[in-house]
Amino acid sequence: DHPFIFIIQERETGNILFLGRVVDPTQ
């Protein structure tokens, strides 16, 4: 299983505001 990776990107400028990775705590 792989960690869940998510990116929040500002739509107008295309700058990445937040890049995060969450590992499933149940494993």
Long-range contacts (C-beta under 8 A, 24 or more apart in sequence): 1-27
